[in-house]
Amino acid sequence: MPNNKIRPFSYSQLNAYSGCSRKWFFRYKTAIKTDHTSGAFVLGTAMHYLVQSAVTFPHYNIDMLPSLWPSQFMAARQRYPEDTLDAQEIADNYQIGVRMLESSQMQAAVEQVQQAGIEITEEYINFELDGVSRPIIGYIDMIDGQGVPWDIKTTGRMWSQADFDNDKQSSLYLIGLMQLGRIKEVYPLKFRFLIITKAKKPRWVIKEIERTHDDITVAKNWIHDIASMIDAGTHRADPRPDWMCSYCDFYQKCKRGLIAPPKLQA
């Protein structure tokens, strides 16, 4: 049966709709369970656990991190339904994590995050935004001693400047912190990323970005527009299927047309 319970908006929900309203429909408007949990999700979750532990607990020596990887990876794996996990994919991503922790850049990057003085991890935010019908929620990976929020990303490649410029999650978090009175609306606003790549030669890169008043206005308009379309029940005509569809949790059900969303509107 469809799940019609009103729920707050999250960045994940807004971004899912923005990227593909069919994916949004499967995830948020039906009771369908996912066919498959990507091993990359488990890897990303485990790496979050490990980095957050390393920068918040003084007794965590950086040299210890590789030895802590098995337990952190297992803890992350247990967050996802076992019947949605592919054993070989999980094993492959475990080894990717081992390789990431062997990177020559890891120690310097973690030390830099430690020096920032992380005070909060997994900070839950729940805020209102004018013109948006529901609260907006999210979890910020880390907030440092200067009040600057951080996001940890495990990615297949290093982000380009355009990726940082166009990232809406960071802007949404900054909006939330301002709405809650946690940071002052004094521009430019700072946000920091720890990017860890999964390439053959993994990289650990810290990147600080700034958001201007115009950037925040663009993000607010994006949130408002997507939220309004979701409220109205409008399903846009999504782009034609491409190679990224095969990475979707609902690929098989969508491909086979087992359940179709309401008539798409151009």
N, C-alpha and C positions, 0 to 999 in steps of 0.2 A: 504494500500500500504506500502511496506517496506520503512523504513526510512534510506536512504543511505547517509545522510548528515554526512560529516566527523566531528567528535567531538573529543575534547581532551580526553586523558586517565585520569581516576580517579582511586583511590585505589578501590572504590566500583566496577568499571567495571573490573579491572584486577583481583580482588578477586573473582568476580562472575564467570569469565571465568575459573579461576584456580580451583574453586570448582565444577562447572558443566557448560560445554559449552552450554548445552541445555537452561539452565536458562539465560545465557548470550544472547543467540540468541533471546529468547522471549523478553527480556527487551531492548536490544540495537539494534536489527536489524528488528524489526517489529513495527507496530503501535498499537499493541494489548495493551489494558489497563489491569491493574491488576484486578483480580477477588476480591481481598481481601487485605485490609491493616491490618497488625497485630496490635492488641492492644498494643503489646510490643513496637512497633515503637512509638506510641503516648506517652506511658509512658516514654520511653527513651528521646524523644524530650522535654517533659515537665520537666523532672528532669534536663536536660541540662539547660533549661531556668532558672530554679529556682536556681541552684548552681551558674551559671554565674552571675545572679543578686546579689546573696548573697555575692559574693567575689569581686564585682566591685563597688557596691554602698554602701558607708559607713552608710547610714541611714537604711540599711536592717539589723535589729537585728536578730540574729539567731533564737530567740524565735518566730519571726514572720513567719518563713518559712511555718509551717503547715497551717496557715491561708491564705497564698498566694497560696497554692496548687490548689484550685479550679480554680482560674483565669488562672494560668499557664497551667493547664491541658486543659482547654477550648481553650486557644490560640494554644496549640499544636494540639489539635483535628482539629481545623479549617484549618490546613495545608494540610489535606488529604481529598480526595473526600468523601462526606458523603455516597454515595451509595456503597463504598467499606468497610465501617465500620460495624461491628457487635455490636449491642447495648449492649448485655450481656458481650461480651468480653471487650468492652470499660469500662463498669461499674466495671468489675472484676479488670482491670488494674488500674483504679482510686483508688480502695481500696488497691491494692498492694502498690501504691504510698503513701497512708496515713500511711500504716504500716512501710514503709521504713523511713518515716520522724519521726516515733515514736521510732526509734532505739536509744539506749543509746549511740551508737558510733557516731551519726550524728554530735552533737555539736563539739566534739573534732576534727573531720575530717574537718569540714567546717572552724573552727578556724585555723587549720594548713594551709589550702589553703589560707585563708586571710593573714596569716603571710608571705606567700611566695611573696605577693605583686603582684597579677595578674594585668598586664598592658594592655593586649589585649585579647579579646574574639572573637571567630569566625573569625580567621585570614585567609583570602583567600590567597592561594599561587598558582602561575602559573610559571612553570619552564621547561627548556629543559634538556634532558639527552642524551649524546652521544649514537648513535645507535638506538635511539627510534624515530620513524617517526613523532610523534605528541607531543604537549606540555602535561605536566602532571599537573593536578589541584587538589586542595583539600582545606578543611577547618580545621584548627587546633582549637580545643576547647578553649584552653587558652595558653597564654605565660606569664611567670612570670617575675619579675624584674631582674632575673639573665639570662634571655633569654632562659630559659628551657621550652620546650613545654609540655603541659599536654593534656591528653585525659580522658574524663569522660565516664565510661562504666557502664551500668545497665545490670547485668547478672543474670542468674538463679543460678549460683554457684560461689564460689570464684575461681579465676584463680589459676592454679598450676604454679610452676616455669617454666614448659615446655611451658605453654601458653604464659607467658611473653617472654621467649626465642625465641619462634617461631613467635611472632607477627610481621607482615611485615608493618602494617600501621605506626607504630612508626618509623621504619627505613625509610620508604618513606618520611615521614614528615621531618626527620632530613636531608635526602638527599636534599630535596627541599630547606630547610633553608640554607644549605651550598651553593647550586647552586646559590641562590639569594644573597649570601654574608651577610646573616643575622646572621649566627654563623660561627665561625672559625672551620676549619677541624683539631681540636685538640682532640685526642682520650685519654680516652674514652669519648663518647658523652652521655649526660644525657637526660633522658626522664622520665616524671612522669605520673602516672595513679591515678585516683580516681575511685576505683571499689566499686559499690554499689550493693549488692546482693538482689535478690527478694525472698529469702528463707523465711521460717516461722519466723526465727529470723534474720532479715536483718543485714548485716554487711557493714560498711563504712571503707574501707582500702585504705591508700595511699601507693603506691609502686614506688620507684625510681629504674629504670634500667639503665644499661650502654650498649652502643653499641661500639664494637671495629671496627677497620678497616676491619677485616675479615667479621664481621657481615654486614657492609655496602656493601662490595663487593658481598656477597651472595644476598642481597636485590636488588642490581643493576642488577645482572644476572637474578634474578627472573622477575623483571620488563621487561627487554629486551626480555627474552624468551616468556613471555605471550603476550607482545605487538607484537612480530614478528609473533606468531601464529594467532593472531587476524587479522593482516594485510594480512596474506597469505590466510585467509579464511579457515583455518584448524580447523575442529571440531573433537576434540579427542573423543575416546570412553569413555564415563563417567562411573563411578562405577554403579553397579546395583542399582535400586531404593531401598531406605531404609526409616526408620521412619522419617528422616529429610525432605523428599520430601513433606510431608503433611503440612510443614510450609512454603513452597515456594509460592510466589504470583501467580505463573502460574501453580500450581499443577493440577487443573481440566483440563485445556486446554492441558497440557502435557500428562496427564494420558489418556485422551480421544483421543489423537492423532489428534486434530483438525488442527494443523499446525505442520509440521515436519521440523526440520532444514535440511540443506544439508547433504548428506550421511556422516555418521560419519567415521572417519579414526582412526584406532588403533594407 
